[in-house]
Amino acid sequence: MTVPSLTIDIVSDVMCPWCYIGKKRLEAALEEVKSEIEVDVRWRPFQLDPTLPKEGKDRKQYMEDKFGGPERAEKAYETVRAAGAEEKIPFAFEKIPVSANTLDAHRLIRWAGSLGPAAQDTAVQALFKAYFEDGKNIGDDQVLVEAGRQAGLEAEVVERLLAGDADRDAVEAEIDQARKMGVTGVPCFIIDMKYAVVGAQPADALVDAMRKIAADKAGGSAAPAAG
C-alpha cells in the first residue's frame, strides 16, 4: 500500500516563543503519524516586527512597551512559560539581551534549506535554542554563523552572504506573500498549500488534521480541518 504524503509549510518567526512551542508539538505529531503518512516540512519566514533595527532593541524595555508595563509583560510570560514547560522548553527570557530584527535569521534558514529539510530544521532549532534558552542575540552575525555551522553550512560562506543582500528580496517577498494569504499570526501550519492550522495547536490536533487531509487525498470521506 502506498503511504500518503503531505507537505507542511510552517510560517514562523524565530523571535516568537509560541513558534518554538509549535515546533515541539509538531515533532510529537510527526512521530505519531510517521508509519502512516510521509510528511515534508518546510520553514517559511514571517516577521512579527520588521521595524526592529539590525542591532535590536533592549528586550526588557521592548516587552514592557509592547504589553504596557512590567506587570503585564510578566503576565504574558507566565502563559508561555507554562506551555513551554509542558514541551520541556526551559525558556530563559531574563537572559535575552535584545529583541532582534529576524530578517537575517530567515535568510540563514533559507540557505540551510538548500541542504535539505533536516539541515533547515537543525538551523531553526539552533536559533530557537540560542535565543530562548541561551539568551543570545539572533541578529548578531556570529550567532547566525554558528547556527549555520550546526546545520552544515560553511562559516566563511555564511559570513560572506550575511555581509551582502543575498536572498533579502526573496525572504521579504515570502513574508509579503504570507500576509497576502491572510497570515497575521504565527505559527501557521499550511498543509498541502490548501489547509491552515493556526497557532501552537496541541499535537493531537495536528495529528487529526494530517490524518483527515491524508484521507481526503486518498479519496476518503473525511473533510480537511482548519484551526
C-alpha positions as CSV (number, residue, x, y, z in Angstrom):
1,M,0.0,0.0,0.0
2,T,1.3,3.5,-0.9
3,V,1.9,5.7,2.1
4,P,0.1,9.1,1.6
5,S,2.3,12.2,1.5
6,L,1.7,15.7,2.7
7,T,3.7,18.9,2.8
8,I,3.6,21.3,5.8
9,D,4.9,24.8,5.4
10,I,5.4,26.4,8.8
11,V,5.1,30.1,8.7
12,S,7.1,31.2,11.7
13,D,9.3,33.9,13.3
14,V,12.3,32.8,15.4
15,M,11.6,35.6,17.9
16,C,8.2,34.1,18.6
17,P,8.1,31.7,21.7
18,W,4.8,30.1,20.5
19,C,6.6,29.1,17.3
20,Y,9.2,27.2,19.4
21,I,6.3,25.5,21.3
22,G,4.6,24.8,18.0
23,K,7.8,23.2,16.6
24,K,7.9,20.8,19.6
25,R,4.2,19.9,19.2
26,L,4.6,19.3,15.5
27,E,7.6,17.0,16.2
28,A,5.3,14.9,18.6
29,A,2.6,14.8,15.9
30,L,5.0,13.7,13.2
31,E,6.3,10.9,15.5
32,E,2.7,9.8,15.9
33,V,1.9,9.5,12.2
34,K,5.4,8.5,10.9
35,S,4.3,5.0,9.9
36,E,1.2,6.1,8.1
37,I,1.9,9.5,6.4
38,E,5.0,10.8,4.8
39,V,5.4,14.5,5.6
40,D,7.8,17.0,4.1
41,V,8.3,20.0,6.4
42,R,9.5,23.4,5.1
43,W,10.0,26.5,7.2
44,R,8.7,29.8,5.8
45,P,9.6,33.3,7.1
46,F,7.4,35.8,8.9
47,Q,8.3,38.9,10.9
48,L,6.3,40.0,13.9
49,D,8.1,43.3,13.9
50,P,10.1,44.2,10.8
51,T,10.7,47.7,12.2
52,L,13.3,46.5,14.6
53,P,16.8,47.7,13.7
54,K,19.6,45.2,12.9
55,E,21.1,45.7,16.3
56,G,17.8,45.1,18.0
57,K,16.2,46.9,21.0
58,D,16.6,46.3,24.7
59,R,14.4,43.2,25.3
60,K,13.1,44.2,28.7
61,Q,12.1,47.7,27.6
62,Y,10.7,46.3,24.3
63,M,8.4,43.9,26.0
64,E,7.2,46.4,28.6
65,D,6.4,48.8,25.8
66,K,4.6,46.1,23.9
67,F,2.4,44.9,26.7
68,G,2.0,48.1,28.6
69,G,4.3,47.8,31.6
70,P,6.4,45.3,33.5
71,E,3.5,43.6,35.2
72,R,1.6,42.9,32.0
73,A,4.8,41.7,30.3
74,E,5.5,39.2,33.1
75,K,1.8,38.1,32.9
76,A,2.3,37.4,29.2
77,Y,5.4,35.3,30.1
78,E,3.5,33.2,32.6
79,T,1.4,31.5,29.9
80,V,4.3,30.9,27.6
81,R,6.5,29.5,30.4
82,A,3.7,27.1,31.4
83,A,3.2,25.9,27.8
84,G,7.0,25.7,27.3
85,A,7.4,23.5,30.5
86,E,4.9,21.0,29.0
87,E,7.1,20.7,25.9
88,K,10.3,20.6,28.0
89,I,11.5,24.0,26.8
90,P,13.4,25.9,29.5
91,F,12.6,29.4,28.5
92,A,15.1,31.9,29.9
93,F,13.6,35.2,28.9
94,E,15.6,37.0,31.5
95,K,18.8,36.1,29.6
96,I,17.7,37.7,26.3
97,P,19.6,41.0,25.8
98,V,17.7,42.4,22.8
99,S,14.7,41.8,20.6
100,A,16.4,41.4,17.3
101,N,15.3,42.0,13.7
102,T,15.0,38.5,12.4
103,L,15.3,39.1,8.6
104,D,18.9,37.8,8.6
105,A,17.9,34.7,10.6
106,H,15.3,34.0,8.0
107,R,17.9,34.3,5.3
108,L,20.0,31.8,7.1
109,I,17.1,29.4,7.4
110,R,16.6,29.7,3.7
111,W,20.2,28.9,3.0
112,A,20.1,25.9,5.3
113,G,17.0,24.7,3.4
114,S,19.2,24.4,0.3
115,L,20.9,21.4,2.1
116,G,17.5,19.7,2.7
117,P,14.7,19.6,5.3
118,A,16.9,18.1,8.0
119,A,19.5,20.8,7.7
120,Q,16.8,23.5,7.7
121,D,15.2,22.1,10.8
122,T,18.6,22.0,12.5
123,A,19.1,25.7,11.8
124,V,15.7,26.6,13.1
125,Q,16.2,24.6,16.3
126,A,19.7,26.1,16.8
127,L,18.2,29.6,16.5
128,F,15.3,28.9,18.9
129,K,17.6,27.4,21.4
130,A,20.2,30.2,21.1
131,Y,17.5,32.9,21.7
132,F,15.1,31.4,24.1
133,E,17.4,29.1,26.2
134,D,20.9,30.6,25.9
135,G,19.9,34.3,25.7
136,K,21.9,35.1,22.6
137,N,21.2,37.9,20.1
138,I,19.9,36.2,16.9
139,G,20.5,39.3,15.0
140,D,24.3,39.0,15.6
141,D,26.2,37.6,12.7
142,Q,28.4,35.3,14.7
143,V,25.3,33.7,16.4
144,L,23.9,33.2,12.9
145,V,27.1,31.8,11.6
146,E,27.2,29.3,14.4
147,A,23.6,28.2,13.8
148,G,24.5,27.8,10.1
149,R,27.6,25.7,11.0
150,Q,25.4,23.4,13.1
151,A,23.2,22.9,10.0
152,G,26.1,22.0,7.8
153,L,26.8,25.4,6.1
154,E,30.4,26.6,5.8
155,A,31.1,29.5,8.2
156,E,33.0,31.5,5.6
157,V,30.1,31.3,3.1
158,V,27.5,32.4,5.7
159,E,29.7,35.3,6.7
160,R,30.1,36.4,3.1
161,L,26.3,36.1,2.4
162,L,25.3,37.9,5.6
163,A,27.6,40.8,4.6
164,G,25.6,41.3,1.4
165,D,22.0,41.3,0.4
166,A,21.7,37.7,-0.8
167,D,18.1,36.5,-0.7
168,R,16.9,39.5,1.2
169,D,14.3,40.3,-1.5
170,A,13.2,36.7,-1.7
171,V,12.6,36.4,2.0
172,E,10.8,39.7,2.1
173,A,8.6,38.5,-0.8
174,E,7.8,35.3,1.0
175,I,6.8,37.3,4.1
176,D,4.6,39.6,1.9
177,Q,3.0,36.5,0.3
178,A,2.1,35.1,3.7
179,R,0.4,38.3,4.7
180,K,-1.5,38.4,1.4
181,M,-2.6,34.8,2.1
182,G,-4.1,36.1,5.4
183,V,-1.4,35.1,7.8
184,T,-1.5,37.6,10.7
185,G,-0.1,35.4,13.5
186,V,2.4,32.6,13.9
187,P,3.0,29.7,13.9
188,C,0.7,28.9,11.0
189,F,0.9,25.4,9.6
190,I,-0.1,25.3,5.9
191,I,-0.8,21.7,4.9
192,D,-0.5,20.9,1.2
193,M,-0.7,24.6,0.4
194,K,-4.5,24.4,1.0
195,Y,-5.4,24.0,4.6
196,A,-4.2,26.1,7.5
197,V,-3.9,25.2,11.2
198,V,-3.3,28.4,13.1
199,G,-1.4,28.7,16.4
200,A,0.7,26.3,18.5
201,Q,-2.0,23.7,18.5
202,P,-1.7,20.6,20.6
203,A,0.0,17.6,18.9
204,D,-3.3,15.6,18.8
205,A,-4.9,18.5,16.8
206,L,-2.1,18.4,14.3
207,V,-2.3,14.6,14.1
208,D,-6.1,14.9,13.5
209,A,-5.6,17.5,10.7
210,M,-2.9,15.4,9.0
211,R,-5.0,12.2,9.1
212,K,-8.1,13.9,7.8
213,I,-6.3,15.6,4.9
214,A,-4.4,12.5,4.0
215,A,-7.7,10.5,4.0
216,D,-9.3,13.2,1.8
217,K,-6.4,13.0,-0.7
218,A,-6.8,9.2,-0.8
219,G,-10.5,9.6,-1.7
220,G,-11.9,9.1,1.8
221,S,-14.9,10.8,3.1
222,A,-13.1,12.8,5.8
223,A,-13.2,16.6,5.3
224,P,-10.0,18.5,5.9
225,A,-9.8,20.6,9.1
226,A,-8.5,24.1,9.6
227,G,-7.9,25.6,13.0
